Amino acid sequence: MILNNLTPIKGSNKKGKRLGRGKGSGKGKTSTRGNKGAKSRSGNSMNLGFEGGQMPFHKRIPKFGFKNINKTKYKIFNLETLEDLINLGKVKRNLINNKGLIRIGLLKKTELFKILGRGELTHKIKIVAQKFSKTASLKIKKLGGNTIIGKNK
């Protein structure tokens, strides 16, 4: 095979429409754009969803729902996660708080966190968090631990 002898398959390459080449071509004068209007002008590019000045569909349909911009977001930790952290020696056995979780990179300074009750704890522990689920606080207290609701400092 020689590269300079390659040709496309017959019928694969078509010539484009030759617009604006006089009446005889059948595509002269307005070049298939019609008479007047924004679409007949050069440089026109309409926005996606533009409906010729009519109220666009995305503005006509009813809006619903509400997004609370003041909602507090909590990072979630389950008891099984805390148990793993204790077993790996990443947090102290007697205390888990913001500073400890920030130190190991699981929390940012401004983030709040909540403890959920999935999994089991085997250590008596004191936890300072912004929120606790009922099951989590029951499991912690059952072992003789403490749950303290604290602020983010």
VENJO-V450641 format. One line per field, one symbol per residue. phi: phi as a letter, one per 30 degrees, with the letter a starting at -180 (. if undefined). psi: psi as a letter, one per 20 degrees, with the letter a starting at -180 (. if undefined). burial: # if it has 16 or more other ideal C-beta (glycine too) atoms within 10 Angstrom, else .. Layout:
phi: ???
psi: ???
burial: ???
//
This chain:
phi: .cedcdbdddjdccdddccicjeddibchchicichjdddddidbdddjdbijdededcdddcbiacddcddccdcbcddddddddddidbddcbbbeedddedicbceddcbbcccdjbcccdbcbcbdabdddddddddddjdbcbdbcdb
psi: pphiipqqqpihpqqrpoqkkrghiikaeiljiaprrhiiqqjpoqqpjpkkiqoqgihhqqqrrpooijppppppprhhgggghghijhqqhippaggghghjjiqrhiqqqqprjpaqqiqpqpporhqqrghghghghhijrqpporro.
burial: ............................................................................###..##.##....#....###.##....##....######...#...#.#######..##.##....#.#......
//
